[in-house]
Amino acid sequence: MKEPNRILFLAQEIYPYLADESPIRLLNRQLPEYFQANGYETRTFMPKFGEINERRNQLHEVIRLSGMNMIIEDADHPLLIKVTSIQQARIQIYFIDNDDYFGRRKGIVDESGKEYADNDERCIFFARGAIETVKKLRWTPDIIYCSGWMSALAPLYLKKAYADTPFFTKSKIILSLDNEEYKQPFGSTFAQKMLIEGIGTNDVRSIAGFPVGYEELMRLAIDNADAIALSTPVVNPRLLNYVQTSGKPIMPYQGENTVDYWNLCNSMIEDAR
Protein backbone atom coordinates (compact mmCIF):
# COMPACT_ATOMS: atom_id res chain seq x y z
CA MET A 1 0.00 0.00 0.00
CA LYS A 2 1.37 3.40 -0.98
CA GLU A 3 2.27 5.63 1.95
CA PRO A 4 0.41 8.95 2.11
CA ASN A 5 2.14 12.22 1.39
CA ARG A 6 3.14 14.14 4.49
CA ILE A 7 2.99 17.86 5.22
CA LEU A 8 4.43 19.72 8.20
CA PHE A 9 2.86 23.04 9.16
CA LEU A 10 4.90 25.55 11.17
CA ALA A 11 2.45 28.30 12.05
CA GLN A 12 2.89 31.33 14.24
CA GLU A 13 -0.83 31.72 14.86
CA ILE A 14 -3.76 29.28 14.67
CA TYR A 15 -7.42 29.78 15.50
CA PRO A 16 -8.94 28.97 18.01
CA TYR A 17 -5.85 28.90 20.23
CA LEU A 18 -5.46 32.62 19.60
CA ALA A 19 -9.04 33.75 19.76
CA ASP A 20 -9.24 36.57 17.22
CA GLU A 21 -10.52 35.11 13.95
CA SER A 22 -8.00 36.82 11.67
CA PRO A 23 -7.71 35.50 8.08
CA ILE A 24 -4.22 34.07 8.72
CA ARG A 25 -5.27 32.28 11.91
CA LEU A 26 -8.29 30.80 10.17
CA LEU A 27 -6.24 29.71 7.15
CA ASN A 28 -3.68 28.02 9.41
CA ARG A 29 -6.58 26.15 11.02
CA GLN A 30 -8.19 25.19 7.71
CA LEU A 31 -5.14 23.97 5.82
CA PRO A 32 -4.15 21.07 8.13
CA GLU A 33 -7.78 19.96 8.30
CA TYR A 34 -8.15 20.06 4.51
CA PHE A 35 -4.95 18.13 3.84
CA GLN A 36 -5.72 15.55 6.52
CA ALA A 37 -9.21 15.03 5.13
CA ASN A 38 -7.78 14.53 1.65
CA GLY A 39 -5.27 11.80 2.37
CA TYR A 40 -2.17 13.57 3.67
CA GLU A 41 -0.55 12.88 7.02
CA THR A 42 -0.10 16.17 8.85
CA ARG A 43 1.82 17.54 11.81
CA THR A 44 1.23 21.11 12.97
CA PHE A 45 3.39 23.20 15.31
CA MET A 46 2.90 26.63 16.85
CA PRO A 47 4.44 28.55 19.78
CA LYS A 48 2.72 28.00 23.11
CA PHE A 49 2.07 31.67 23.91
CA GLY A 50 1.08 32.40 27.49
CA GLU A 51 -2.41 33.55 26.53
CA ILE A 52 -3.29 30.01 25.36
CA ASN A 53 -5.40 28.42 28.07
CA GLU A 54 -4.05 24.90 28.63
CA ARG A 55 -7.06 23.58 30.52
CA ARG A 56 -9.68 24.92 28.12
CA ASN A 57 -7.75 23.65 25.10
CA GLN A 58 -6.80 20.35 26.79
CA LEU A 59 -3.05 20.67 26.30
CA HIS A 60 -0.79 18.13 27.93
CA GLU A 61 2.97 17.75 27.95
CA VAL A 62 4.57 15.00 25.87
CA ILE A 63 7.32 13.86 28.21
CA ARG A 64 9.13 11.69 25.67
CA LEU A 65 9.54 14.69 23.35
CA SER A 66 10.41 17.25 26.03
CA GLY A 67 13.66 17.68 27.91
CA MET A 68 16.09 18.86 25.26
CA ASN A 69 18.04 22.04 25.98
CA MET A 70 18.44 24.69 23.29
CA ILE A 71 21.53 26.83 23.62
CA ILE A 72 21.07 30.44 22.51
CA GLU A 73 23.82 32.93 23.32
CA ASP A 74 25.50 30.43 25.67
CA ALA A 75 22.32 30.03 27.75
CA ASP A 76 20.38 26.78 28.11
CA HIS A 77 16.65 26.91 27.47
CA PRO A 78 14.64 23.71 28.14
CA LEU A 79 12.30 22.64 25.34
CA LEU A 80 8.81 21.59 26.40
CA ILE A 81 6.41 19.96 23.95
CA LYS A 82 2.68 20.05 24.55
CA VAL A 83 -0.07 18.66 22.37
CA THR A 84 -3.80 18.76 21.86
CA SER A 85 -6.25 17.45 19.29
CA ILE A 86 -8.98 18.98 17.18
CA GLN A 87 -11.24 15.96 17.37
CA GLN A 88 -13.67 16.80 14.59
CA ALA A 89 -10.77 17.32 12.16
CA ARG A 90 -8.69 14.40 13.49
CA ILE A 91 -5.56 16.56 13.67
CA GLN A 92 -3.03 17.13 16.43
CA ILE A 93 -1.43 20.47 17.25
CA TYR A 94 2.00 20.48 18.89
CA PHE A 95 3.09 23.47 20.94
CA ILE A 96 6.68 24.64 21.43
CA ASP A 97 6.98 25.90 25.00
CA ASN A 98 9.60 27.33 27.33
CA ASP A 99 9.11 29.23 30.58
CA ASP A 100 11.58 31.97 29.64
CA TYR A 101 10.32 32.67 26.12
CA PHE A 102 6.60 31.96 26.40
CA GLY A 103 5.44 31.12 29.92
CA ARG A 104 2.74 33.55 30.98
CA ARG A 105 3.53 36.10 28.29
CA LYS A 106 1.14 36.89 25.48
CA GLY A 107 1.91 36.55 21.78
CA ILE A 108 4.19 39.09 20.12
CA VAL A 109 3.39 42.13 22.27
CA ASP A 110 2.89 42.76 25.98
CA GLU A 111 -0.20 44.19 27.68
CA SER A 112 0.78 47.72 26.65
CA GLY A 113 1.18 46.75 23.00
CA LYS A 114 5.00 46.84 23.03
CA GLU A 115 6.84 44.07 21.19
CA TYR A 116 8.89 41.81 23.44
CA ALA A 117 12.61 42.58 23.36
CA ASP A 118 13.51 38.89 23.00
CA ASN A 119 11.23 38.15 20.03
CA ASP A 120 14.41 37.42 18.08
CA GLU A 121 15.35 34.58 20.43
CA ARG A 122 11.76 33.34 20.54
CA CYS A 123 11.90 33.13 16.75
CA ILE A 124 15.10 31.05 16.91
CA PHE A 125 13.72 28.81 19.66
CA PHE A 126 10.48 28.06 17.82
CA ALA A 127 12.14 27.12 14.52
CA ARG A 128 14.83 24.95 16.09
CA GLY A 129 12.44 23.39 18.60
CA ALA A 130 9.94 22.35 15.94
CA ILE A 131 12.63 20.83 13.71
CA GLU A 132 14.22 18.90 16.55
CA THR A 133 10.83 17.59 17.65
CA VAL A 134 10.03 16.31 14.15
CA LYS A 135 13.39 14.49 14.24
CA LYS A 136 12.40 12.88 17.54
CA LEU A 137 9.10 11.81 16.02
CA ARG A 138 11.11 10.18 13.21
CA TRP A 139 8.65 11.66 10.76
CA THR A 140 9.65 12.57 7.20
CA PRO A 141 7.63 15.41 5.64
CA ASP A 142 7.36 15.82 1.88
CA ILE A 143 6.28 19.45 2.27
CA ILE A 144 7.09 21.95 5.02
CA TYR A 145 4.77 24.96 5.09
CA CYS A 146 6.02 27.98 7.07
CA SER A 147 3.52 30.66 8.10
CA GLY A 148 4.40 33.80 10.04
CA TRP A 149 7.75 35.47 10.63
CA MET A 150 8.34 33.39 13.74
CA SER A 151 8.79 30.40 11.41
CA ALA A 152 11.03 32.32 8.99
CA LEU A 153 14.29 30.77 10.17
CA ALA A 154 13.10 27.22 9.50
CA PRO A 155 13.99 27.32 5.76
CA LEU A 156 17.58 28.35 6.50
CA TYR A 157 18.05 25.75 9.24
CA LEU A 158 16.52 23.01 7.11
CA LYS A 159 18.57 23.83 4.02
CA LYS A 160 21.88 24.26 5.86
CA ALA A 161 22.09 22.78 9.36
CA TYR A 162 19.75 19.84 8.61
CA ALA A 163 20.57 19.37 4.92
CA ASP A 164 22.00 15.89 5.47
CA THR A 165 19.37 14.76 7.99
CA PRO A 166 17.46 11.87 6.38
CA PHE A 167 14.09 13.18 7.57
CA PHE A 168 14.43 16.42 5.61
CA THR A 169 16.68 15.60 2.65
CA LYS A 170 13.84 15.56 0.13
CA SER A 171 11.49 17.98 1.85
CA LYS A 172 10.24 20.97 -0.14
CA ILE A 173 9.61 24.23 1.69
CA ILE A 174 6.71 26.60 1.02
CA LEU A 175 6.97 30.03 2.63
CA SER A 176 3.72 31.86 3.30
CA LEU A 177 3.95 35.65 2.92
CA ASP A 178 1.35 37.79 4.69
CA ASN A 179 0.92 41.32 6.01
CA GLU A 180 1.69 40.58 9.68
CA GLU A 181 5.01 42.42 10.13
CA TYR A 182 6.91 43.11 13.33
CA LYS A 183 7.88 46.74 13.88
CA GLN A 184 10.88 46.70 16.23
CA PRO A 185 13.99 45.39 14.42
CA PHE A 186 15.92 42.55 15.99
CA GLY A 187 19.27 43.58 17.47
CA SER A 188 22.54 43.64 15.57
CA THR A 189 23.65 40.39 17.27
CA PHE A 190 20.74 38.41 15.86
CA ALA A 191 22.83 36.73 13.16
CA GLN A 192 25.36 35.62 15.77
CA LYS A 193 22.60 34.21 18.00
CA MET A 194 21.32 32.09 15.10
CA LEU A 195 24.57 30.24 14.53
CA ILE A 196 24.59 26.50 15.18
CA GLU A 197 26.58 23.65 13.68
CA GLY A 198 25.96 23.72 9.95
CA ILE A 199 25.18 27.45 9.83
CA GLY A 200 28.26 29.50 9.01
CA THR A 201 28.82 33.24 8.94
CA ASN A 202 28.57 33.16 5.16
CA ASP A 203 24.99 31.84 5.43
CA VAL A 204 23.88 34.87 7.45
CA ARG A 205 26.05 37.55 5.88
CA SER A 206 22.99 39.38 4.53
CA ILE A 207 21.82 40.18 8.09
CA ALA A 208 25.10 40.18 10.04
CA GLY A 209 26.16 43.13 12.15
CA PHE A 210 23.12 45.39 11.95
CA PRO A 211 19.50 45.50 13.16
CA VAL A 212 17.28 43.03 11.31
CA GLY A 213 13.86 44.26 10.28
CA TYR A 214 10.97 42.23 8.93
CA GLU A 215 12.06 42.67 5.31
CA GLU A 216 15.61 41.45 5.95
CA LEU A 217 14.37 38.40 7.85
CA MET A 218 11.86 37.45 5.18
CA ARG A 219 14.38 37.87 2.35
CA LEU A 220 16.55 35.32 4.12
CA ALA A 221 13.54 33.00 4.34
CA ILE A 222 12.72 33.51 0.65
CA ASP A 223 16.30 32.68 -0.32
CA ASN A 224 15.99 29.28 1.34
CA ALA A 225 12.39 28.39 0.41
CA ASP A 226 11.40 26.38 -2.66
CA ALA A 227 8.11 28.18 -3.34
CA ILE A 228 6.17 31.18 -2.06
CA ALA A 229 2.45 31.38 -1.24
CA LEU A 230 0.83 34.82 -0.87
CA SER A 231 -1.60 34.40 2.03
CA THR A 232 -3.08 37.90 2.25
CA PRO A 233 -4.38 40.18 -0.51
CA VAL A 234 -1.60 42.69 0.13
CA VAL A 235 1.99 41.93 1.14
CA ASN A 236 5.05 44.14 1.47
CA PRO A 237 5.62 45.41 -2.11
CA ARG A 238 9.41 45.27 -1.79
CA LEU A 239 9.23 41.64 -0.69
CA LEU A 240 6.81 40.87 -3.49
CA ASN A 241 9.27 42.33 -5.99
CA TYR A 242 12.06 40.29 -4.38
CA VAL A 243 10.00 37.11 -4.79
CA GLN A 244 9.15 37.92 -8.40
CA THR A 245 12.82 38.35 -9.29
CA SER A 246 13.85 35.19 -7.43
CA GLY A 247 12.56 32.87 -10.14
CA LYS A 248 10.80 30.69 -7.55
CA PRO A 249 7.24 29.44 -7.98
CA ILE A 250 4.68 31.89 -6.60
CA MET A 251 1.10 31.07 -5.68
CA PRO A 252 -1.06 34.23 -5.84
CA TYR A 253 -3.46 35.02 -3.04
CA GLN A 254 -6.30 32.48 -3.04
CA GLY A 255 -8.51 33.59 -0.17
CA GLU A 256 -10.02 30.49 1.42
CA ASN A 257 -9.49 28.34 -1.67
CA THR A 258 -7.51 25.51 -0.09
CA VAL A 259 -7.57 23.49 -3.31
CA ASP A 260 -4.82 25.65 -4.79
CA TYR A 261 -2.56 24.94 -1.82
CA TRP A 262 -3.26 21.26 -2.43
CA ASN A 263 -2.34 21.57 -6.11
CA LEU A 264 0.88 23.45 -5.31
CA CYS A 265 2.00 20.80 -2.81
CA ASN A 266 1.17 17.91 -5.13
CA SER A 267 3.07 19.48 -8.04
CA MET A 268 6.14 20.06 -5.85
CA ILE A 269 6.08 16.45 -4.65
CA GLU A 270 5.77 15.16 -8.21
CA ASP A 271 8.64 17.37 -9.38
CA ALA A 272 10.86 15.99 -6.60
CA ARG A 273 10.30 12.37 -7.66
C-alpha positions, 0 to 999 in steps of 0.5 A: 500500500502506498504511503500517504504524502506528508505535510508539516505546518509551522504556524505562528498563529492558529485559530482557536488557540489565539481567539481573534478570527484573523484571516491568517489564523483561520487559514492556518486552522483550515489547511491542516484539516483540509490536507488531513481530510484529503489523504495527507498525514499532517503535523502542525506546530505553533508557539505556546504563547502564554495567553493560550489556556491549557485547561480549556484547550486540553493541552498536555505535555509530551514527556518523551519529546520534552527535555532537550536544551536549546543553547542560545547565546551560551544560555540553556533553554529547556524545550517543552512539547505540549499537544492537543487534538482537534477531534472533529478534524482528526488533527493534532497540534504540537506546541513549542513551550519554554518558561523563559520565552513563552510562559505567561507572556502573550503573543508578540506584544505585551499588555501595553502593545510593546513588542517583546525585546527577545522576540528574536530569540523566541523566533530562533527557539520556535524554529529549532524546537519544531525541527528537533521535535520532528526528528524525535518523532522520526517523521519525514515530511514531503512538504514543510509549510512555514507561516508567520515570521516566527517560522522564517528561520526554519527554511535556513536551518533546514537547508543548511544545518539539517541538509543531510538529515534523512528526515528532511533531505527531500522535503520541499519548503513553502513560505507563506507571505502575509501582512503581519510584520513586526515593527521593532527590528531585531538587534545587531547580534541576531545573526550571531545568536542564530549560529549552530553547527551547519550554519556559518557566517557566510549563510547569514552575511545578509543580516550580520552586524546590523538590526534586522527588520521584517524585510531582511528576515523574510528575504533570508527565508525567501532565499531558502524556500522552494516556493512562495504562497501569498496568504493575504491580498496585500503583502510588502511590495518590496518583498513581493518584488524580491520574490518575483525576481527570485525565479521561484514558484509563486502562488497568488493570493487564493482567499479560502481556496484551499484546493490551490494549496493542495495543487501546489503541494502535489506538483512540488512532490511530483517534481521531486520524484 
